[in-house]
């Protein structure tokens, strides 16, 4: 029987919450959000860098410092937990094996440790786990279509590890969330990076005159909306185990996305980059450069619909519209995160 106790509010009376990836963007925001609600001592921040461990320890958090590719460390990090939120991930580029080691194998080890502790396991996956979007309506039961991209394939492998570990055995609580492009005042990639690009010149949008005149579709979600969903996934007593999309799909395009960041930066406007020209450039580049451009073509020329009705119905999740999120970003435009010095 799970050691979580029902609270008067219908959720759970929380003990120790373990958060992996606390040294990163989303995990760090989540650690501080849980600490604000329940106190820093109820949160164990799992980090890889010693400087992050020291920073969280000074703030009063419990800390586990080590590498998730170490199975024994995963077990120690989860010891005593009532909830485990696995937000750590291998991102960027690198050897394919490293993606699977962190995003799949370490996820399985953490899930096994959480089962032993009778802890609820919340896995922060990604819409990339769908693989090839292929113009589909991507409800949570849609199958994965392989792309060969290491991040996409490894995140899906991590999901499969958890669903087999929990779902096939019919024991324990697990929730898998699939956020889209997480933007907001603290977002280093989807907000800060695009503001820098807008401030330095003009954001190029891949466009095909016939099929994608404004580029493909974008799938943003505001950072605090993701935190709200994770809080419900971690504490809600009536939340069913399973997979949940965390995207507010408004039919926005890359042109809409680029325009919004130019408006926020107060500079210029985006420009269209012909797809044919980009494909020709890709053919002339070295192997690594070709892979980067191919991935950009794949991501920026997507067409799909990603509904969030399941999260709305079962998590009570009502994300804000993109315009409202960008207004909140603009409200922080004078903060140091957005200052020209930080760019």
N, C-alpha and C positions, 0 to 999 in steps of 0.2 A: 504494500500500500504506500502511496506517495506520502512524503512527509510534509507537503504543503498543506496549510490549514485554511479553511474558508474564512474570509473576513466578513464583517457586517455589511460591507458594500457589495458583496457578491463576488469579489475577486479573491485573491489569495493573500494571506498574511506572509509577507516576504521575509526570508532569511537572507542567506548569502546569494548574491547575483554575480556570476562570473562573466566577464566580458572580454573576449579575445579581440585583438586588434585595437586595444585601447590607445596605443600610441599613434594611431592613424586618425584620419578625418572623422569618419562616422562613429567608430568605436569611442573616440575621445568625447565627442558630443554626447553620446549615449551614456558614458560613465558619469559625466557631470549631471546629466538630466536625472539619472537614477539616484545619485548622491543627493541632489537637491530635494528629491521626494522622500528618500528613506535614510539618508545619512551616508557619509563617505565610508564608514566602517562596514556597511552592508554590501560594499562593492569590491570585488577583487579584479584589479586591472591586470590582464595578461599582456605583457609587452616583450619585445625582443631586445630593445636597446636599453643599456644601463641608465642613460640620461633620462629616458622616459620613466623608468622605475623610480629613480630618485625624485623626479618631479611629482609623481603621484603619491609617493610615500610622504613627502613634505606636506601635501594637501590632505593627508589623513586617510588615504585609501589603503586597503589591503593590496598587496602587489605580488605577482608571480612573474619573474623575469627568466626567459628562456626561449627555446626554439620549438615550435610546434611539430617539427619533423622528428622530434625526440618523443617516442611513445610514452616513456616513463614520465617525462615532463608533463605531457597532456593529462595523465592520471593525477599527478600532484596538483596541477592547476585547477582541476575540477573538484578536488576533494572537499566535501562539506557543502557543496552547492545545492541550492533549491531550484535555481534557474541558471542555465548556461545560454548566453547569447553569443554565437560564433560569428563575429564580424570581420575577422582577419581573412585576408586573401592575398594570393600572388597576382600582381597586376603588371601591366607594361609588357616588356619583351624579355626574352631569355630562353633558356633551354626548355623544351616541352616537358621534360621529366620533372622539372622544378614546379611547374604549374600543377601537375597531378599529385606531386608529393604533398604540397601545401593545401590545395583546394579540394582534393579528394581523399587522399590517405589520412592526412591529419584530421579532416572532418570526421572520418569514420572512427578514428581513435578517440576523439573528443566525445562523439556520440556514445561509444561503448562505455567510456568513463561516466558519462551522465546517466546512463541506464543503471549502472552499479549504484550510483548515488540517489537513484529514483528522482532525478531532477528533470524538469521540463527543458527541452532542447529547442532553441530557436536558431535557425540557420539563415543567415543573410546571404541569399544567392543573388541572382540577377536575371533580368529579362534575356540576357545573352544565353541563358541555359536553354532557350527555345532553339538555338542554332539558327538555321536558315529561316528567316521570317516568311519568305515565299508568298507574300500577299495574303497570308492567312488571318483569320480572326483567332487570336491567341488566347483562348480561355485556358484555364489551368490544366485541363485534361488533354491539351493538344500534345502530340508526340514531339520529341526532339528530332530535328533534321540536321544531320552532321554538316559542319562547315570545314572541319579540319583545323579551325583556329583553337589554339591551346587553351585560352581563357574560357571560351564558350564550352568546349568539350569537358574541361576539368570541373567547371562549376556544375555541369549536368551530372558528371560522375559523382561529385559530392552529394548532390540531391539523391541520386540513386542509392548511395551508401546508407543515407539516413532512412529513406523509405523502406529499404530492405531490413535494416536493423530494427526499426520500430514497427513499421506498418505490417510487414509480413509475419511478425511474431505476435502482433496484437497486444503489445504492452508499451507502457510509457506514453508520454505526451511529446509530440514534436510539431513544430510549425516551421514551414519554409516560406520565406517571403522573397519576392522577386521585384526589387525596385528597378525603376528606369534610370534616367539621367538625373542624379541627385544634385540639385542646384540650391543656391541660397547664399547668404552673406559669408558663410564660412567655407564654401565649396572651392577647393583649390583648383580643380580641373574644369568643372562645368560652368563656374562663374568667374573666378579670378582669371583663369587662362583666357577665356573669351573676352573679358574686359580688356586684358592686355593687348590681345590681337586687335580689338576695335580701336584702342587708343594709339596703337602704332601705325595704323593704316586702314586697310579695308579687308574685312573677312570675306574670303572666297567661298562661294557656295557652288558645289558641283551641280550642274543642270544639264538636262537633255530636253531640247526644245519640244520634242513630241511626247515623251513619257513623263519627264520630271522637270517641268519648266521652273519650278521653285525648289528643286531638290527633293529628296525623299522625306519621309515622316520622321519627326522627333517625338520622344516619349519622356517628358520631364516629370519630376516629382520634387516638391519642395522639401528641404531637409527636415524641418520640424514635423511635417506630415509623416515622414518615415519614422521619426522618433515616436510619434503618437501610436503608430501601428505596432511598433516593436513593444511599447509599453503594454498595450492590450494583449499582444501575443504572449508576453511574459507572465502577465498577472491575471488575465481573464479566466474565470472558472468555467465559463460556458463555451470557450473557444475550441472548435473541433480541430483535431490534428489534420494536417494537409498543407497544400500549397496555396499561396495568395499572391496575386499580382498587386504591386504597389506602383501604379502609374495613373496619371490623370490624362487620358488620351482625348485631346480636343481637336485632333486633325491638324496639328501644327506641322509646318514644314521647316526645313533648315533655313529657308529665307526668312521666315518669321523669327526663328531663333536668333539669327545673325542681326536682323534689324533691331530686335529688342536690346541686344548688347551694345549696338552702336548708339541707340537712344540713351541708354544708361550711362555710357561713357561720354556722351555729348560730342561725338566726333563722327564725321563722314557718313558713309553708307556702305553696305555690302556690295559685292559684285559677283556676277555669274561666271563660273569657270566651265567651259564646254567639256563634257565627259569624253568626247573623242580625243581632244587634245591631251587630257590626263592619261588616257590609255596609251597614247603614243609615247608620252614621257615615261610611263611605267616601263615600256618595252626597252627603253634606252638606258635604264638605270641598272646599277649592280644588283645582285640577287636580293640583298637585304632591303634596298630601296624599293625594289619591285614589290616585295611583300607588304611594305608599309602602304604604298599607294593602292595595292589591291584591296587591302583591308579598309582603307578609306572609302574606296568605291563601294565596297560591300555595305558598309555602315550608313553612308550618306545617301544611298539610293534605295533604301528599304521602303517597302509599302506593306503595311499591316494595320490591323486594329487590335488594341490590347485593352480589353474591358477590365473594370475593377469591381464589378457587381458583387462578386463573391466576398471581397474584403468589406464592401459596404454592408452586406447583409449579415456577415458573421463576426466581423470585427467592429462594426459600427464606424467604419472609416469614411470620412468625407473630406477628401483633399481639396485644397484651394485651387482656384484657376491660375493659369500661368501669369496672367496680367496682375493678379493680386500678389503672387509671389515676387514678381519683378518690382512691384511697388515697395515691398518690404526690403528688397535688395537696395533700392534707391534710397530708402530711409537710412541705410548704413553707408551711403556713398562717401561720407566725410570721415568715416572711421579709418584707422590705420590699415585695415585689411584692404581698403580700396584706394588708399592714397597713392599718388604717383611715386612716392618714395618706395612703396612696397612692390611696385611693378618692376 
